[in-house]
């Protein structure tokens, strides 16, 4: 098994943001137009962004597709993985398996510091009283720190997933850096077909009724007839953890 780099987030690093350049964003969006997922990833990982882009991955139910596409271009691309301390053990083992199968050379495991855990969630139960605050300190803050050195990020977001993602574009400018979404127009059938063609191992929880997988306390099985993300934050008016929410510029 390859090593997983653990990022110490105790020291706060201020993100090194760049100023939004509408003309450059339009240029990148024009270049992305008509490209397939592989082509959009090439735009994000080579040329002007070579060595300046990180991929954000949950190693969840659909993650193998994006990671396979990334590995085909550059298997040493930094992969940022949020180990919240509340994940299913199956997800951690799946991360290790995909890292080996795809030959990923730079998986970075992010988590809040022990000091932050003690201050903000000493009992480990914040998820049950304020899910947004729990997501913020376990996901949003560590990710912002880890993204600090990068000029761009790649996500596995798709339009069909949530109402917030329905209008997303293949290239956006978000939170001081460019954001590439190579799978933006893919649906579940395309994802499943790609995974089968490439013999990608499925997340072990999918067959157990978890088509969308997050932290263990905030994810339940999905019943027949429910939306595939119905098991995420069930009972709450919440579709996103916060790391991909728009900053007003539109996704």
Secondary structure, DSSP 4 states (H G I P E B T S, - for coil): ----EEEE-SS----------HHHHHHHHHHHTT--HHHHHHHHHSGGGTTSEEEE----TTHHHHHHHHHHHHTTS-EEEE--S-B-HHHHHHHHHHHHHHT---EEEEE--HHHHHHH-TTS-HHHH-HHHHHIIIIIHHHHHHGGG-SEEE----TTS-GGGTT--SEEEETTEEEE-TTTT--HHHHHHHHHHTTPPPPTTGGGT-SS--BGGGB-PPPTTS-TTTTBSTTSS----STT---SS--
